[in-house]
């Protein structure tokens, strides 16, 4: 009743042989995903390249490097822009802790076979970053050397439009922003292709949760909690019910209101229901809990029975075998 899952840490600040190994190992699956609706459903290379150049010009040298490491593969070149990718859903719960030293705590809920399981310090602009890799160079969560931490959660709306996949948006925020205020301004101008919630906190404790979508302007809130719906009432009620989005949001709100709860106790509660999910076979199980501490510049991954710590200032390659525990009491 326990699922073993191996995670890797890859210390390679600029894309090189380590990234190329990741690409070659995962490319058949990514290619299948990207072309699942046919090549014509995805932007041509010229359109995708123009969009990336217009909205995230600071990433262009790294994109060109990745294309070279992918042997110039034109489909890979299109995918790596993450412009108008296929739709995809992930669960996730996230909360900002602000008593004393701020922290961002989150659960990532998804299917085990669809997770890269790579913790990376890849940098595209020279800024040090540690985070959880997705879509080959995007991030589902991470923190930079300015003390800015960010994570994403699906926003619970079925709308799909013109814009970037959210993992690259999170990458871009951490590459070019040093404060929560800078991240607000950056998110306000970036088009996203689906509804997502992005929670951001910096070392001063300034924070926000942004409700993003391709069909309306972003809404920035000072709510320190995000799950898988936007505003007070879920729009996609079936998805919210299946994933217990409202219940998880309420549980996190109550936890943060407890004056005696410290950040470690909060992180422990992420490993218990209703925050900890066990539907891995259905694509909605908790794959890890992570705690980002911007002032201490540390990252701590947690599972039932094990912890894996990293430091932004002393990051090393390695691996960790985690157990996804189906015996968590419900």
Secondary structure, DSSP 8 states (H G I E B T S, - for coil): -EEEEEEEEE--SS-SHHHHHHHHHHHHHHHHHHTTT-GGGS--HHHHHHHHHHH-GGGHHHHHHHHHHTTT-HHHHHHHHTBS--------EEEEE-SSS-EEEEEEEE-GGG---EEE---SSS--EEEEEETTTEEEEEEETTS-EEEEEE-S---B-SSB-HHHHHHHHHHH-SSHHHHHHHHHH--BSB-EEEEEE-TTS-EEEEEE-TTS--EEE--SEE-S--SSS-SSHHHHHHHTHHHHHHHHHHHHT-TT--HHHHHHHTTSTTTS-EEGGGTEEEEEEEEEETTTTEEEEEETTEEEEEETTS---EEEEEEEETT---
